[in-house]
Amino acid sequence: MAEQGLRQDDPRLADRNGLARCLSEAARLSGAVLLAMRAARDVKIKADGSPVCSADLAADHTAKRALARLLPGIPVISEESVGEVAPAALFILLDPLDGTREFLAGGDSYCVAIALIHGDRPVAGAIAAPASGRSWFAGEQAFAQPMAADGTTTGAACELHVRALPALGPTTLVSRFHGDALSERVSAAMGSTATMPMSSAVKFGLIASGEADLHVRGGRTMEWDIAAGDAILCAAGGIILTLEGGIPRYGCVDRGFCNPSFVAASSEALARRALQAAQI
């Protein structure tokens, strides 16, 4: 796990919203590369069984180049180069194409996800979904901002807050390509009024934006899949909890950067209810 006992007055953390804007710029530029390479189908299967194509690698290169310019000196641990860089007191987790299967299938809910980790928790995060023209980012507060195909912004950033739970029950986001029995069981037990199939970390942005309420994941995910969403959702008033009831920790080399199963919700009360349902 990353170094503990860190100074809270690290000058680089003085403006967390500013850090988030830097992450957002890098994510949007990388997203523009993905959008331009929508036709990429040169798929290879990595050692962990997940697909990768030239678009992943091009977006990875773009993100790292932007981060080196915007946040110099902070090490970047990327899905596409894991093992080459170790966690530090302050480090970046990068997923240059979250939702590769969605991308290859021609869907829209793929994204770039980037998080800045201090110790073992995210202090800023950004998600860019270029096909839908949406981006989310957060430091102290959470924001949404529209983006153009070239990665530039097309409007002002608007502050986000989760919504109150609808009287009829939660809208639950389910994975389009990675469904699991746990999420199906909890969704049914929670009396979800609607389930929305969705890929990638976009799910966290939708809960933060007040468009959905709950996401449960029992299958395998990696830290770079959820760290940016964790930062954004928490800043908007939501929470991610593991099935044991704790908050996720990042930089866990000892478990190969794998996450435990978790619930993401618009409130801690809803998350705790979902955890109870998961035990049934």
C-alpha positions as CSV (number, residue, x, y, z in Angstrom):
1,M,0.0,0.0,0.0
2,A,1.1,3.6,-0.6
3,E,3.1,5.4,2.1
4,Q,1.1,6.4,5.2
5,G,1.4,9.3,7.6
6,L,1.6,12.0,4.9
7,R,1.7,15.7,5.4
8,Q,-1.7,17.2,4.9
9,D,-0.1,20.6,4.0
10,D,1.6,19.3,0.8
11,P,1.5,22.5,-1.3
12,R,0.5,20.6,-4.3
13,L,-2.9,19.9,-2.6
14,A,-3.7,23.5,-1.8
15,D,-6.1,23.7,-4.8
16,R,-7.8,20.4,-5.3
17,N,-10.3,21.8,-7.8
18,G,-7.4,23.1,-9.8
19,L,-5.8,19.7,-9.8
20,A,-9.1,18.2,-10.9
21,R,-9.2,20.6,-13.8
22,C,-5.8,19.5,-14.9
23,L,-6.9,15.9,-14.7
24,S,-10.0,16.8,-16.7
25,E,-7.9,18.4,-19.5
26,A,-5.8,15.3,-19.8
27,A,-8.8,13.1,-19.8
28,R,-10.6,15.2,-22.5
29,L,-7.6,15.2,-24.7
30,S,-7.3,11.5,-24.4
31,G,-11.0,11.1,-25.0
32,A,-10.6,13.0,-28.3
33,V,-8.1,10.5,-29.4
34,L,-10.5,7.7,-28.7
35,L,-13.3,9.4,-30.6
36,A,-11.0,9.9,-33.6
37,M,-10.0,6.2,-33.5
38,R,-13.6,4.7,-33.2
39,A,-12.8,2.4,-36.1
40,A,-9.9,0.7,-34.3
41,R,-10.4,-3.0,-34.2
42,D,-6.9,-4.4,-33.9
43,V,-7.7,-6.2,-30.7
44,K,-5.2,-8.2,-28.6
45,I,-5.9,-10.1,-25.4
46,K,-3.7,-9.2,-22.5
47,A,-2.5,-11.7,-19.9
48,D,-5.4,-10.9,-17.6
49,G,-7.9,-11.8,-20.4
50,S,-9.0,-8.2,-21.1
51,P,-8.9,-6.7,-24.6
52,V,-6.6,-3.9,-25.8
53,C,-6.4,-2.1,-29.1
54,S,-4.4,0.7,-30.7
55,A,-6.9,3.3,-29.4
56,D,-6.1,2.3,-25.8
57,L,-2.4,2.8,-26.4
58,A,-2.8,6.1,-28.3
59,A,-5.0,7.5,-25.5
60,D,-2.5,6.3,-22.9
61,H,0.3,8.1,-24.7
62,T,-1.8,11.3,-24.9
63,A,-2.8,11.2,-21.3
64,K,0.7,10.7,-20.0
65,R,2.1,13.5,-22.2
66,A,-0.6,15.8,-20.9
67,L,-0.1,14.8,-17.3
68,A,3.6,15.4,-17.6
69,R,2.9,18.9,-18.8
70,L,0.1,19.7,-16.4
71,L,1.2,17.9,-13.2
72,P,5.0,17.3,-13.7
73,G,6.8,15.0,-11.3
74,I,3.8,13.0,-10.2
75,P,4.2,9.3,-11.2
76,V,1.5,7.7,-13.3
77,I,0.3,4.2,-12.9
78,S,-1.7,3.2,-16.0
79,E,-3.6,0.1,-16.8
80,E,-1.5,-0.2,-19.9
81,S,1.9,0.0,-18.1
82,V,1.2,-1.3,-14.7
83,G,4.3,-2.7,-13.0
84,E,6.6,0.0,-14.6
85,V,5.8,2.6,-11.9
86,A,5.3,2.2,-8.1
87,P,2.9,4.2,-5.9
88,A,4.3,7.2,-4.2
89,A,3.0,9.6,-1.5
90,L,1.2,11.3,-4.4
91,F,0.5,9.4,-7.6
92,I,-1.9,9.2,-10.5
93,L,-4.1,6.2,-11.5
94,L,-5.0,6.2,-15.3
95,D,-7.4,4.2,-17.3
96,P,-7.0,5.5,-20.9
97,L,-10.0,3.5,-22.1
98,D,-12.4,2.3,-19.5
99,G,-15.0,0.2,-21.3
100,T,-12.9,-1.3,-24.1
101,R,-15.7,-3.8,-24.9
102,E,-18.2,-1.0,-25.2
103,F,-15.8,0.9,-27.4
104,L,-15.3,-2.1,-29.7
105,A,-19.0,-2.8,-29.8
106,G,-19.6,0.8,-31.1
107,G,-21.3,2.0,-27.9
108,D,-21.1,5.4,-26.3
109,S,-20.5,4.8,-22.6
110,Y,-16.7,4.3,-22.7
111,C,-14.4,6.9,-21.1
112,V,-11.1,8.0,-19.9
113,A,-10.7,8.0,-16.1
114,I,-7.8,9.6,-14.2
115,A,-7.4,10.0,-10.4
116,L,-4.9,11.7,-8.2
117,I,-4.2,9.6,-5.1
118,H,-2.8,11.0,-1.8
119,G,-1.7,8.2,0.5
120,D,-4.4,5.6,-0.3
121,R,-7.4,7.8,-1.2
122,P,-8.3,9.9,-4.2
123,V,-8.1,13.7,-3.7
124,A,-9.1,14.6,-7.3
125,G,-10.5,12.8,-10.3
126,A,-11.8,13.2,-13.8
127,I,-13.8,11.2,-16.3
128,A,-14.3,12.1,-20.0
129,A,-16.9,10.3,-22.1
130,P,-16.2,11.7,-25.6
131,A,-18.9,9.9,-27.5
132,S,-21.6,11.5,-25.4
133,G,-19.8,14.8,-25.1
134,R,-19.7,14.7,-21.3
135,S,-17.0,15.1,-18.7
136,W,-17.0,15.1,-14.9
137,F,-14.3,16.2,-12.5
138,A,-13.9,16.8,-8.8
139,G,-11.6,18.0,-6.1
140,E,-13.2,19.7,-3.1
141,Q,-16.4,20.0,-5.2
142,A,-17.8,17.9,-8.1
143,F,-18.5,19.4,-11.6
144,A,-19.8,18.4,-15.0
145,Q,-18.8,20.1,-18.2
146,P,-19.7,19.5,-21.8
147,M,-16.9,18.6,-24.2
148,A,-16.3,18.8,-27.9
149,A,-15.0,16.1,-30.2
150,D,-11.5,17.7,-30.1
151,G,-11.4,17.6,-26.3
152,T,-12.1,21.3,-25.7
153,T,-14.9,22.4,-23.4
154,T,-18.1,23.7,-24.9
155,G,-19.7,25.3,-21.9
156,A,-19.2,26.3,-18.3
157,A,-18.6,23.8,-15.5
158,C,-21.7,23.2,-13.3
159,E,-21.4,22.0,-9.8
160,L,-22.9,18.6,-9.1
161,H,-24.9,17.1,-6.2
162,V,-26.5,13.7,-5.9
163,R,-30.3,13.6,-5.8
164,A,-32.5,12.6,-3.0
165,L,-33.7,9.0,-3.3
166,P,-36.9,8.9,-5.4
167,A,-40.0,7.8,-3.4
168,L,-40.6,4.9,-5.8
169,G,-37.1,3.5,-5.3
170,P,-33.6,3.8,-6.8
171,T,-32.5,3.7,-10.4
172,T,-29.7,1.1,-10.4
173,L,-26.9,1.0,-13.0
174,V,-25.8,-2.4,-14.1
175,S,-22.8,-3.4,-16.1
176,R,-23.5,-4.0,-19.8
177,F,-20.8,-6.6,-20.3
178,H,-19.9,-7.7,-16.8
179,G,-23.1,-8.6,-15.1
180,D,-22.9,-10.7,-11.9
181,A,-25.3,-12.4,-9.6
182,L,-24.6,-10.1,-6.6
183,S,-25.6,-7.0,-8.5
184,E,-28.8,-8.6,-9.8
185,R,-29.8,-9.9,-6.4
186,V,-29.2,-6.5,-4.7
187,S,-31.0,-4.6,-7.4
188,A,-34.1,-6.8,-7.0
189,A,-34.0,-6.6,-3.2
190,M,-33.7,-2.8,-3.2
191,G,-36.9,-2.5,-5.3
192,S,-35.2,-0.7,-8.1
193,T,-37.7,1.1,-10.3
194,A,-35.4,1.0,-13.3
195,T,-32.1,-0.7,-14.2
196,M,-29.8,1.0,-16.8
197,P,-27.2,-1.1,-18.6
198,M,-24.0,1.0,-18.7
199,S,-20.3,0.5,-19.2
200,S,-17.3,2.0,-17.5
201,A,-16.8,4.7,-14.9
202,V,-19.5,6.8,-16.5
203,K,-21.8,5.1,-14.0
204,F,-20.2,7.1,-11.2
205,G,-20.7,10.4,-13.1
206,L,-24.4,9.6,-13.6
207,I,-25.0,9.0,-9.9
208,A,-23.0,12.2,-9.1
209,S,-25.2,14.1,-11.6
210,G,-28.4,12.9,-10.0
211,E,-29.5,10.8,-12.9
212,A,-29.2,7.5,-11.1
213,D,-28.8,6.2,-7.5
214,L,-27.0,2.9,-7.1
215,H,-24.4,0.7,-8.7
216,V,-23.4,-2.7,-7.2
217,R,-20.3,-4.6,-8.5
218,G,-19.5,-8.1,-7.5
219,G,-17.1,-8.9,-10.3
220,R,-13.5,-8.1,-10.8
221,T,-12.5,-4.4,-11.2
222,M,-9.2,-2.6,-10.9
223,E,-8.2,0.5,-9.0
224,W,-7.9,2.7,-12.1
225,D,-11.5,1.6,-13.0
226,I,-13.1,3.3,-10.0
227,A,-10.7,5.8,-8.4
228,A,-11.8,8.8,-10.5
229,G,-15.4,7.9,-9.9
230,D,-14.8,7.6,-6.2
231,A,-13.4,11.1,-6.1
232,I,-16.3,12.5,-8.1
233,L,-19.1,10.7,-6.4
234,C,-17.8,11.5,-2.9
235,A,-17.4,15.2,-3.7
236,A,-21.0,15.2,-5.0
237,G,-22.3,13.8,-1.7
238,G,-22.3,10.1,-2.5
239,I,-20.1,7.2,-1.4
240,I,-18.5,3.9,-2.4
241,L,-18.3,1.2,0.2
242,T,-16.8,-2.3,0.0
243,L,-19.0,-5.2,1.0
244,E,-17.2,-5.2,4.4
245,G,-18.5,-1.7,4.9
246,G,-15.2,0.2,4.5
247,I,-14.1,2.8,1.9
248,P,-11.9,1.6,-1.0
249,R,-8.1,2.0,-0.7
250,Y,-5.7,2.6,-3.6
251,G,-2.1,1.8,-4.4
252,C,-2.5,-1.8,-3.1
253,V,0.3,-3.5,-4.9
254,D,0.0,-6.5,-2.7
255,R,-3.3,-7.4,-4.3
256,G,-2.3,-6.4,-7.8
257,F,-4.4,-3.2,-7.8
258,C,-7.6,-5.3,-7.7
259,N,-10.6,-3.9,-5.9
260,P,-12.9,-5.8,-3.5
261,S,-16.6,-6.0,-4.5
262,F,-18.4,-2.7,-3.7
263,V,-21.5,-0.6,-3.8
264,A,-21.7,3.0,-5.1
265,A,-24.6,5.0,-4.0
266,S,-26.0,8.5,-3.7
267,S,-25.9,8.4,0.1
268,E,-24.4,6.3,2.8
269,A,-27.8,5.2,4.0
270,L,-28.6,3.8,0.6
271,A,-25.2,2.1,0.4
272,R,-25.7,0.5,3.8
273,R,-29.1,-0.8,2.8
274,A,-27.6,-2.3,-0.3
275,L,-24.9,-3.9,1.8
276,Q,-27.6,-5.5,4.0
277,A,-29.3,-6.8,0.8
278,A,-26.0,-8.2,-0.4
279,Q,-25.9,-10.5,2.7
280,I,-29.3,-12.0,2.1
